[in-house]
Amino acid sequence: MTGIVYRICAIEFCTSLTERAEDTRISAETDKMETHLILVGLLCLCSLSFSQECNRELLENVDFPGTDITFLHSPDVEHCQLLCTQHPSCLFFTFVRPDWTRDNRHFYCYLKSTPSGQPSIQTGLQGVTSGFSLKPCISDLDLCLSKVYQNVDFNGADYKFLFTADYEECQRVCTHDNGCQFFTFTNEEFGLKEIRYRCHLKFSWTIPRTPVVQRKNNVVSGFSHKMHLTFETFESECQHRLFPNTDIPGHDFETLQAASPEYCLALCSAHPTCTFFSYHSNDFKCYLKNNPNEMMTTAKQGVTSGISTYFCQLDHQNWVKVAYESVDFTSSDIRFELMDDADTCQRTCSADPKCLFYTYVKETCSDPSQRRRCYLKRVITIPAPPRVVKLNNTVSGFHLRNCPAV
């Protein structure tokens, strides 16, 4: 209870300081007074951060109703907790277990947040487990997800099928295929005889994706220089090819936001079914395409196309280490801090394992309240099935590339 009260007091104190700072600007007080208020405000933010203590406790048959940010699918409560930990604003969660009986919402992971950092309500509810983000407990996640799930299907996201003798072999295949993040195996008792022993390899994004990219004056955006990317395991450097003012019409299977053609190339190369792409610079759209049989190009201004790279390491100077002027990576904020320039913002993001990308607002911004803000950002990058359902005689699990002695 003391921690909650402390947080509420800290928030009210910070709000008071913000109002005082605004009054100071309006009345044109001295620079010394403004500097003093900024320093005290930063100390307040630091105190608020320190007050969020590590809480690993899982509360069985306890619900945190309401205050949902979103919901995702998870095979168990531990995976749900990892999703909450990587989500930029999730502070706690409620997971609907497979023994839930009220409806068919099994394996639902509800991500939640409140201004106080604590659930507003806790109630008893059979079939759910609740808990807290591990953000205060760990610096980053590079975890071995070795558990397998009997009679559970990771439905969707398939990119390849093959037949294996057992689920262990299916998991080994997934582990040694860099595109595979998780799998589902149908055993010898599966209902449809023709697909028994089938191993379904499945994909989810581990390379960070910026949800919204837009043009905006007086901002600079970029990526952490210390991002861990799956294709970094390859030693040879790619000889990639980009085709300026060239479109490859059709064959789209996914459209993403991207800050540059080089970033679009990285997205295409990370996806196991992407054969080539087209990038539209006017709206930052990256069209991933699949056609292994032919590639027809056409001239088009403002569009850059390219071919996926395979089994090599991309040059990070081409996109990770670029500062994107007048480009805003909107949303996905972890927090913001006041800084003197974009270079300091970039270094701060690179030094924070939780930060994957950033946006810095310059001193020349027309809104005084936004000036010098460095917004640190991230998205979920752990393997995450699009749907998890009960299905007899199936086995599902994740790759073991992060596990010792694979």
ABEGO torsion letter per residue (X at the ends): XAAAAAAAAAAAAAAAAAAAAAAAAAAGBBAAAAAAAAAAAAAAAAAAAAABBBBABBBBGBBBBEGBABBBBBABAAAAAAAAAABAABABBBBBBAABAABAABGBBBBBBBAAGBBABBBBBBGBBBBBBAAAABABBBBBBABBBBGBBBBEGBABBBBBABAAAAAAAAAABAABABBBBBBAABABAAABGBBBBBBBBABBBBABBBBBBGBBBBBBAABBBAAAABABBBBBBBBBGBBBBEGBABBBBBABAAAAAAAAAABAABABBBBBAAAGBBBBBBBAABBBBBBBBGBBBBBBBBGBBBBAAAAAABBBBGBBBBEGBABBBBBABAAAAAAAAAABAABABBBBBBAABABAAABGBBBBBBBBABBBBABBBBBBGBBBBBBAAABBGX
